[in-house]
Amino acid sequence: MPEWFLYIVSILSKSWVLMLSPAIFIFFVFKDRLAFRFVLLTAAFFLFGNLTASSLRAFDDIYIYRYLVWALTDIIWMALIAYWGIKDKVYLWQCVIGQLVVIGAPILQLFRLVDRHLWDLAYSTVIYQTLMPFINIATVVVCYLPLIILFTKQGSVRSKRENSSP
């Protein structure tokens, strides 16, 4: 296989985009634009985070900028999702759940910044290494939640057709 293809697959698998790809495809096929926007924006932010992480770590030897950039990225995601939720571009319930899940990420990033840089302690290490993966997993789960509605609608339409036939 070409080297560039393996590089792209490596980036996608590390950034949760590979986990979100089935949702992107399903929502596109079923024309669920609200869920499609939500999952596409989330995948774009996961991809951005993965693409910038190594260069940000190489640039930031004093452990300040990486946590500020990552917190700002989470806040920008939250702002875009909130704006789209208000403008009915994503499901409002998915917007709210997404906000509740992701709100811990910028708080955790800023706590990590203060803990590592200002206090020169390591209180946040275990908390950070434990909670950040859970926040990312929960964010992926929130992206898949509209599937429940999609499949229950499909099932209810199918059962109505079966009950209405003579």
C-alpha positions as CSV (number, residue, x, y, z in Angstrom):
1,M,0.0,0.0,0.0
2,P,1.2,3.5,-0.6
3,E,2.8,5.3,2.3
4,W,0.5,8.2,2.2
5,F,-2.5,5.9,2.5
6,L,-1.0,4.2,5.6
7,Y,-0.3,7.6,7.1
8,I,-3.9,8.7,6.6
9,V,-5.3,5.5,8.1
10,S,-2.9,6.0,11.0
11,I,-4.2,9.5,11.7
12,L,-7.8,8.5,11.3
13,S,-7.5,5.6,13.7
14,K,-5.7,7.7,16.4
15,S,-8.2,10.6,16.2
16,W,-11.5,8.8,16.8
17,V,-12.5,9.7,13.2
18,L,-12.4,6.1,12.2
19,M,-14.9,5.4,15.0
20,L,-17.1,8.2,13.8
21,S,-17.0,7.2,10.1
22,P,-19.9,4.7,10.3
23,A,-22.1,7.4,11.9
24,I,-21.1,9.9,9.2
25,F,-22.0,7.4,6.5
26,I,-25.3,6.3,8.1
27,F,-26.5,9.8,8.7
28,F,-25.6,10.9,5.2
29,V,-27.4,7.9,3.7
30,F,-30.5,8.4,5.8
31,K,-30.4,12.2,5.1
32,D,-30.4,13.1,8.8
33,R,-28.8,16.4,8.4
34,L,-28.9,17.5,12.0
35,A,-27.0,14.4,13.2
36,F,-24.7,14.5,10.2
37,R,-23.6,18.1,11.0
38,F,-23.0,17.2,14.7
39,V,-20.9,14.1,13.9
40,L,-19.0,15.8,11.0
41,L,-18.0,18.8,13.2
42,T,-17.0,16.5,16.0
43,A,-14.9,14.4,13.6
44,A,-13.2,17.5,12.2
45,F,-12.3,18.6,15.7
46,F,-10.9,15.2,16.6
47,L,-8.9,15.2,13.4
48,F,-7.6,18.7,14.0
49,G,-6.5,17.7,17.5
50,N,-4.7,14.7,16.2
51,L,-3.0,16.6,13.4
52,T,-1.7,19.4,15.7
53,A,-0.9,17.4,18.8
54,S,2.6,16.2,17.9
55,S,3.8,19.6,16.6
56,L,2.2,21.4,19.5
57,R,4.0,19.1,21.9
58,A,7.3,19.6,20.1
59,F,6.9,23.4,20.2
60,D,5.7,23.5,23.8
61,D,8.5,22.4,26.1
62,I,7.1,24.4,29.0
63,Y,3.7,22.7,29.1
64,I,1.6,25.9,28.7
65,Y,0.5,26.3,25.1
66,R,-0.7,22.8,24.5
67,Y,-3.3,23.0,27.3
68,L,-4.4,26.4,26.3
69,V,-4.8,25.4,22.7
70,W,-6.6,22.2,23.6
71,A,-8.9,24.0,26.0
72,L,-9.6,26.7,23.4
73,T,-10.4,24.0,20.8
74,D,-12.9,22.4,23.2
75,I,-14.5,25.7,23.9
76,I,-14.7,26.5,20.2
77,W,-16.4,23.1,19.5
78,M,-18.9,23.8,22.3
79,A,-19.6,27.3,21.0
80,L,-20.2,26.0,17.4
81,I,-22.4,23.2,18.7
82,A,-24.4,25.6,20.9
83,Y,-24.8,28.1,18.0
84,W,-26.0,25.3,15.7
85,G,-28.3,24.1,18.5
86,I,-29.9,27.5,18.8
87,K,-30.2,27.8,15.0
88,D,-31.8,24.3,14.7
89,K,-28.8,23.0,12.7
90,V,-28.3,20.1,15.1
91,Y,-30.6,18.4,17.5
92,L,-31.1,20.6,20.6
93,W,-31.1,17.5,22.9
94,Q,-27.8,16.3,21.3
95,C,-26.3,19.8,21.7
96,V,-27.2,19.9,25.4
97,I,-25.8,16.4,26.0
98,G,-22.7,17.2,24.1
99,Q,-22.1,20.4,26.1
100,L,-22.6,18.5,29.3
101,V,-20.1,15.8,28.3
102,V,-17.4,18.1,26.9
103,I,-17.6,20.9,29.6
104,G,-15.2,18.8,31.7
105,A,-12.5,18.8,29.0
106,P,-11.5,22.5,29.0
107,I,-11.8,22.6,32.8
108,L,-9.5,19.6,33.0
109,Q,-7.1,21.1,30.5
110,L,-6.8,24.3,32.5
111,F,-6.5,22.5,35.8
112,R,-3.7,20.5,34.2
113,L,-2.0,23.7,33.1
114,V,-2.2,25.2,36.5
115,D,-1.1,22.0,38.2
116,R,1.9,21.3,36.0
117,H,3.1,24.8,35.3
118,L,2.2,27.1,38.2
119,W,2.2,24.7,41.1
120,D,4.8,22.3,39.7
121,L,2.8,19.3,41.1
122,A,1.4,16.2,39.6
123,Y,-2.1,16.0,41.1
124,S,-3.8,16.2,37.8
125,T,-1.8,13.3,36.1
126,V,-4.1,10.4,37.1
127,I,-7.3,12.5,36.8
128,Y,-6.3,13.8,33.4
129,Q,-5.2,10.4,32.0
130,T,-8.4,8.8,33.3
131,L,-11.0,11.4,32.5
132,M,-9.9,12.6,29.1
133,P,-10.4,9.2,27.4
134,F,-13.8,8.9,29.0
135,I,-14.8,12.4,27.8
136,N,-13.7,11.4,24.3
137,I,-15.6,8.1,24.4
138,A,-18.7,9.8,25.7
139,T,-18.5,12.4,22.9
140,V,-18.4,9.6,20.4
141,V,-21.4,8.0,22.1
142,V,-23.3,11.3,21.9
143,C,-22.6,11.3,18.1
144,Y,-24.3,7.9,17.8
145,L,-27.3,8.7,19.9
146,P,-29.5,9.8,17.0
147,L,-29.2,6.3,15.6
148,I,-31.7,5.2,18.4
149,I,-34.2,7.7,17.0
150,L,-33.5,6.8,13.4
151,F,-34.0,3.1,14.0
152,T,-37.1,3.6,16.2
153,K,-38.6,5.7,13.4
154,Q,-37.8,3.0,10.8
155,G,-39.3,0.4,13.1
156,S,-42.5,2.4,13.7
157,V,-42.9,3.1,10.0
158,R,-42.5,-0.6,9.2
159,S,-44.9,-1.7,11.9
160,K,-47.5,0.8,10.7
161,R,-47.3,-0.6,7.2
162,E,-47.7,-4.1,8.5
163,N,-50.7,-3.2,10.6
164,S,-52.4,-1.2,7.9
165,S,-52.2,-3.9,5.2
166,P,-55.5,-5.9,4.7
